[in-house]
Amino acid sequence: MEKKPNFIVIMTDDQGYGDLSCMGNTDFVTPNIDSLAKSGVRFTDWYAGSPVCSPSRACLMTGRYPGNAGVRAILAGHRKASGLTPKVPTLASALKKEGYQTNMVGKWHLGLAEECRPNRNGYDYFYGFMAGCIDYYSHIFYWGMADGHTNPTHDLWENDREIYDNGEYFTDLVTRKAVERIRVCGQKEEPFFLFVGYNAPHYPMHAPRKYMDRFAHLPWDRQVMAAMISAVDDGVGDIVDELKRQGIYENTCIFYQSDNGPSRESRNWMDGREDPYYGGLPGGLKGHKYSLFEGGIRVPGIFSYPGKVPGNQVIHEPCGAMDIFPTLLKEAGGNPGDYELDGRDIMEVMTQGASSPHREIFWEMEEQTAVRRGDYKLVLNGVLEEGEGIQDPVFLSDLSKDPSESRNLAEELPELTRELTEQALAWRNQLEENWQINFAPNYRSLT
């Protein structure tokens, strides 16, 4: 009997569309991630489910739009914070039913309340942190401290046990634990699923000297960004090397994406800098983290599966994070039809040149709503970054000619604008109704 494939999903944090050399970056290189892309598929039009962390992760984990998974905003970091619950199946819980060992290392950010933790949501093994960000060396969650919103909280766990690995750079810890899990799981009969959640290059901007020295020629902001991403790139290389050592590389499917676009937050607060340029590149796209313009939601998307997916492919079909659940589940022998999913199986897009299975893809972020249909993208109440005012109440672009969304076609194409506006608002209203019925009461009780 043919052995089922193993799955590894790698997600980085706040990494811009343009911050990989295979995506066009020129001031530093990412050879291991580039090699991953060369071995399979690089999507040019890959989308996160949200322009911020928690909803984006919920989308990938559940195969649903974030609101349909019960996570619509960045979640709090205190120990009773609500988030994802077993009410919504995850890819881990679905694969577990298919006989998979399920593992997660790195960033969770889907709730710290007991029922929201990884081990309650399908993972046999978890090592990492559960809030939104931590100091890379002390592993303490500091965010909000200056405003009196929270107290510093240590946040490093192995399963449900708090542990202390003080002084170890967290990116290196994630890689080490990921390699350990591959070594342990690869020697067993059952296939495995491993989610690797790197928190780089999310603030605080920390990197070991050995990585900073690689990019001493760059200005500090780009130097530390390059260093942080280079540490991730080395980690990807270590993961692939371990798969090859175990003799399971050909039968392992690896997927890589960022959770959203680059941040414009004051993430250099530790040294008091006021430089408005924070180092992350959206690759010529408009907007950043929090924005529903392309810079906030179009992210690197790389799929490598040497045993099945042909290499050296660049695919322009719009697909996204919610498609990972049904795609991997079907490869595992499961039936996506058994689950309530917004995502679709995209294996034929990668193996047979099929078109995207989505006629439309939708997004929401507080007052913003967006929809893409074919080459056209409509953004309602769009902003460029958190805290800014509305850029345009209604903005229509043709991404095939204008990927930077520089020209508003709303007045030139009034019928299409009206149709997409009605469709986007109808989707948003349905999502709001589902949220109020299925998730809002529980969310309020745990917040």
C-alpha positions in Angstrom: 0.0 0.0 0.0 1.3 3.4 -1.0 2.3 5.5 2.0 0.4 8.7 2.6 2.4 11.9 2.1 3.8 14.0 5.0 2.9 17.7 5.2 4.8 20.6 6.4 3.3 24.1 6.5 5.7 27.0 7.2 4.3 30.4 8.0 6.3 33.5 8.6 5.1 36.7 10.3 4.7 40.1 8.8 7.0 39.2 5.8 6.4 41.4 2.8 5.7 40.2 -0.7 9.0 41.6 -1.9 11.2 40.2 0.9 12.4 37.0 -0.8 15.0 36.9 -3.6 12.7 34.6 -5.6 10.0 37.3 -5.3 12.3 40.0 -6.6 14.3 41.2 -3.7 17.8 42.4 -4.6 19.5 43.5 -1.4 19.7 40.1 0.2 19.2 36.5 -0.9 17.2 33.6 0.4 18.7 30.5 -1.3 16.9 27.8 0.6 13.4 29.3 0.2 14.3 30.0 -3.5 15.3 26.4 -3.9 11.9 25.4 -2.4 10.2 27.5 -5.0 12.3 26.0 -7.8 11.4 22.5 -6.7 7.7 23.2 -7.1 5.4 26.2 -7.5 5.8 29.9 -6.8 2.4 31.7 -6.8 2.5 35.3 -7.9 -1.1 35.9 -6.7 -1.3 34.1 -3.4 -3.4 35.6 -0.7 -3.5 35.6 3.0 -7.0 35.3 4.6 -6.5 38.6 6.4 -4.1 41.5 6.7 -3.4 40.7 10.4 -2.0 37.8 12.3 -4.8 35.9 14.1 -7.5 35.9 11.4 -4.9 35.0 8.8 -3.8 32.0 10.8 -7.4 30.9 11.5 -8.1 31.0 7.8 -5.2 28.7 7.0 -5.9 26.3 9.9 -9.6 25.9 9.2 -10.0 26.4 5.4 -12.6 29.1 6.2 -12.8 32.8 5.9 -11.7 34.1 9.3 -15.2 35.3 10.3 -16.5 31.8 9.6 -13.8 30.4 11.8 -14.7 32.7 14.7 -11.5 34.8 14.6 -11.9 38.3 13.1 -9.3 40.4 14.8 -5.9 40.3 16.4 -6.4 38.4 19.6 -5.3 39.5 23.1 -2.2 38.0 24.8 -3.5 37.4 28.4 -4.0 33.9 29.7 -7.8 34.0 29.3 -7.9 35.4 25.8 -10.5 33.8 23.5 -9.9 32.5 20.0 -10.2 29.4 18.0 -12.2 26.5 19.6 -12.8 22.9 18.8 -16.2 23.9 17.5 -14.4 24.6 14.2 -12.3 21.7 12.9 -8.7 22.4 12.0 -6.5 20.9 9.4 -4.7 19.2 12.3 -7.8 17.6 13.7 -8.9 16.6 10.2 -5.6 14.9 9.4 -5.6 13.3 12.8 -8.7 11.4 11.8 -6.8 10.2 8.7 -4.1 8.6 10.9 -1.6 11.5 11.0 0.7 12.5 13.8 0.1 16.2 14.3 2.7 18.7 15.4 3.1 22.4 15.8 6.2 24.5 16.7 6.3 28.3 16.8 3.7 31.0 17.0 0.0 30.1 17.7 -1.8 33.4 18.4 -5.3 31.8 18.3 -6.2 32.1 21.9 -4.7 31.3 25.3 -7.9 30.2 27.1 -7.7 26.5 27.8 -10.1 25.4 25.1 -8.4 27.6 22.5 -4.9 26.1 22.8 -3.2 23.9 20.2 -3.6 20.6 22.1 -7.3 21.2 22.2 -7.5 22.0 18.5 -6.0 18.9 16.9 -2.3 19.0 17.7 -0.6 16.0 19.4 2.5 18.1 20.1 3.1 21.8 20.6 6.2 23.8 21.3 6.0 27.6 21.1 4.2 30.7 22.3 0.5 31.6 22.2 0.3 35.4 22.2 1.1 37.7 19.3 4.8 38.3 19.8 7.6 37.7 22.2 11.1 38.9 22.9 13.3 36.6 20.8 15.6 35.8 23.7 13.6 36.1 27.0 10.4 34.8 25.3 8.4 37.4 27.3 5.3 39.0 25.8 5.7 42.8 26.4 3.2 44.3 24.0 0.9 46.9 25.4 3.0 47.3 28.5 3.8 51.0 27.8 0.1 51.8 27.6 -0.8 49.9 30.7 -2.8 47.3 28.8 -1.0 44.3 30.1 1.8 43.1 32.3 4.9 41.4 30.9 4.1 37.7 30.6 6.4 34.8 30.0 5.0 32.8 27.0 6.9 29.6 26.1 5.2 26.2 26.2 5.7 22.6 25.5 2.2 21.2 25.2 0.4 22.6 28.2 3.5 23.0 30.3 5.3 26.3 30.6 9.0 25.9 30.0 12.1 28.2 30.0 14.7 28.3 27.3 16.0 31.7 28.2 18.7 33.2 26.1 18.1 31.1 23.0 17.1 32.9 19.8 13.5 31.9 19.1 13.9 31.4 15.3 16.7 28.9 16.0 14.6 27.2 18.6 11.7 26.8 16.1 14.1 25.2 13.6 15.6 22.9 16.1 12.2 21.7 17.4 10.9 21.3 13.8 13.9 19.1 12.9 13.4 17.1 16.1 9.8 16.4 15.2 10.7 15.3 11.7 13.3 13.0 13.2 10.8 11.5 15.7 7.8 11.3 13.4 9.8 10.2 10.3 10.8 7.0 12.0 7.2 5.9 12.7 4.8 4.2 10.3 2.2 6.9 10.5 2.5 10.0 8.3 2.9 13.3 10.0 1.7 16.9 9.7 4.0 19.7 11.0 3.1 23.3 11.3 6.1 25.6 11.6 5.2 29.1 12.8 8.2 31.4 12.6 7.6 34.7 14.3 10.2 36.4 12.2 10.3 39.1 10.9 7.7 40.4 13.4 8.9 42.9 15.9 10.9 43.2 18.2 13.8 43.5 15.6 16.2 40.9 17.1 18.9 38.9 15.3 22.1 37.2 16.4 25.4 38.7 15.4 26.2 36.0 12.9 23.2 37.0 10.8 23.7 40.7 11.3 27.3 40.3 10.1 26.1 38.8 6.8 24.5 42.1 5.9 26.8 44.7 7.4 26.7 46.6 4.1 23.0 47.4 4.5 21.4 50.3 6.4 20.3 49.1 9.9 16.6 48.7 9.1 17.3 46.5 6.1 20.2 44.8 7.9 18.1 43.5 10.7 15.2 42.6 8.4 17.7 40.7 6.2 19.2 39.0 9.2 15.9 37.9 10.6 14.7 36.5 7.3 18.1 34.9 6.7 17.7 33.0 9.9 14.4 31.6 8.7 15.9 30.7 5.3 18.6 28.7 7.1 15.9 27.0 9.1 14.1 26.0 5.9 17.3 24.6 4.6 17.7 22.5 7.8 14.2 21.2 7.5 14.7 20.1 3.9 18.0 18.5 4.8 16.5 16.5 7.6 13.7 15.3 5.3 16.4 14.1 2.9 18.4 12.4 5.7 15.2 10.5 6.7 14.6 9.5 3.1 11.2 11.1 3.1 11.8 14.3 1.1 10.1 13.1 -2.1 7.0 12.1 -0.2 6.7 15.3 1.8 4.6 18.2 0.7 5.9 21.6 1.9 3.9 24.8 1.8 5.3 28.3 2.7 3.6 31.6 3.1 3.6 34.8 5.2 0.6 35.6 7.3 0.2 39.1 6.0 2.1 42.1 4.5 4.9 44.0 6.2 4.2 46.0 9.3 4.4 49.8 9.6 3.9 49.7 13.4 6.5 51.3 15.6 8.3 48.1 16.0 11.7 49.6 16.7 10.5 51.0 20.0 13.2 49.2 22.0 15.8 51.8 21.0 13.5 54.8 20.6 13.9 55.2 16.9 11.5 57.4 15.0 12.5 56.4 11.5 9.2 56.0 9.5 10.8 53.2 7.4 10.7 49.9 9.2 12.4 47.6 6.7 9.7 45.4 5.2 8.9 45.6 1.5 5.5 45.0 -0.1 7.2 44.4 -3.4 5.7 47.4 -5.2 2.2 46.7 -3.9 0.0 49.3 -2.3 -0.6 49.1 1.5 0.9 47.2 4.4 -0.3 45.0 7.3 -3.9 45.8 8.2 -4.7 47.1 4.7 -7.0 45.3 2.2 -5.0 46.7 -0.7 -2.6 44.2 -2.2 0.3 45.0 0.1 -1.6 43.8 3.1 -2.9 40.5 1.8 -0.9 39.4 -1.2 2.0 37.3 0.2 4.7 34.9 -0.9 3.1 31.5 -1.6 5.3 28.5 -2.4 4.3 24.9 -2.8 6.8 22.0 -3.1 5.9 18.4 -3.5 8.6 16.6 -5.4 6.7 13.3 -5.7 3.8 14.9 -7.5 4.0 18.6 -8.4 6.3 19.5 -11.3 9.0 22.0 -10.5 10.0 25.4 -11.9 6.4 26.6 -12.1 5.3 30.2 -11.7 1.5 30.3 -11.4 -0.6 33.5 -11.7 -4.0 32.1 -10.8 -5.4 33.7 -7.6 -5.5 31.2 -4.8 -5.1 31.5 -1.0 -4.5 30.2 2.5 -8.0 28.7 2.9 -7.2 26.4 0.0 -4.5 24.5 2.0 -6.9 22.6 4.2 -8.9 20.9 1.4 -5.8 20.4 -0.8 -3.8 18.6 1.8 -6.8 16.7 3.3 -7.6 15.3 -0.1 -4.0 14.3 -0.7 -4.2 12.5 2.7 -7.2 10.5 1.5 -9.8 12.5 3.3 -12.9 14.1 1.9 -13.1 17.9 2.0 -16.8 17.6 1.4 -17.2 16.3 5.0 -16.3 19.8 6.3 -17.7 23.3 6.0 -15.0 25.0 4.0 -14.6 28.2 2.0 -11.3 26.9 0.4 -11.0 24.6 -2.6 -8.6 21.9 -3.6 -6.0 23.5 -5.9 -3.9 20.4 -6.8 -5.1 20.5 -10.4 -4.0 24.1 -10.6 -0.5 22.9 -9.8 -0.5 19.6 -11.7 -2.7 20.1 -14.7 -2.7 23.9 -15.4 -6.3 24.3 -14.2 -7.7 27.8 -13.5 -8.3 29.0 -10.0 -11.4 27.3 -8.4 -12.5 30.7 -7.1 -14.8 33.0 -9.1 -14.4 35.5 -6.3 -12.2 35.8 -3.1 -13.4 38.0 -0.3 -11.7 39.8 2.7 -12.8 42.0 5.6 -10.9 44.0 8.2 -13.0 46.2 10.5 -14.5 48.9 8.3 -12.8 47.5 5.1 -14.3 45.0 2.7 -12.7 43.7 -0.5 -13.4 41.2 -3.3 -11.3 40.0 -6.2 -13.0 38.5 -9.3 -10.7 37.5 -12.1 -8.3 40.5 -12.7 -10.6 43.0 -11.0 -10.3 43.9 -7.3 -12.7 46.2 -5.4 -11.8 47.7 -2.0 -14.4 49.5 0.1 -13.2 51.9 2.7 -9.6 51.0 2.1 -6.7 52.2 4.3 -3.0 51.9 3.8 -2.1 50.9 7.3 -3.6 50.8 10.8 -4.5 54.2 12.2 -4.7 56.0 8.9 -7.9 57.4 7.4 -9.9 55.9 4.5 -7.9 56.2 1.3 -10.9 55.8 -1.0 -14.5 54.8 -0.1 -14.7 52.8 -3.3 -11.6 51.7 -5.3 -11.7 49.4 -8.3 -8.5 48.2 -10.1 -7.5 45.9 -12.9 -4.6 43.9 -11.3 -3.5 42.5 -14.6 -2.5 46.0 -15.7 -2.1 47.8 -12.4 -1.0 45.4 -9.6 0.0 48.5 -7.5 -3.6 49.7 -7.5 -2.6 53.1 -8.6 -5.5 53.9 -10.8 -9.2 53.9 -9.6 -11.5 52.6 -12.3 -14.7 53.0 -10.2 -16.1 55.9 -12.3 -14.9 54.4 -15.6 -16.6 51.0 -14.9 -19.7 51.9 -12.9 -21.7 48.7 -13.7 -18.9 46.4 -12.6 -18.3 48.6 -9.6 -21.9 48.4 -8.5 -22.1 44.7 -9.1 -18.9 43.9 -7.1 -20.0 46.3 -4.3 -23.3 44.6 -3.9 -21.6 41.2 -3.9 -19.0 42.2 -1.4 -21.6 43.7 1.0 -23.9 40.7 0.6 -20.9 38.4 1.6 -20.1 40.7 4.5 -23.7 40.7 5.8 -23.9 36.9 5.6 -20.6 36.7 7.5 -21.8 39.1 10.1 -25.0 37.1 10.6 -23.0 33.8 11.0 -20.6 35.5 13.5 -23.4 36.8 15.7 -25.2 33.4 15.8 -22.2 31.1 16.1 -19.3 32.9 17.7 -20.1 36.3 19.3 -21.6 34.9 22.5 -18.7 32.6 23.2 -16.2 35.3 22.3 -17.6 37.7 24.7 -17.7 35.2 27.5 -14.0 34.4 27.2 -12.6 37.9 26.4 
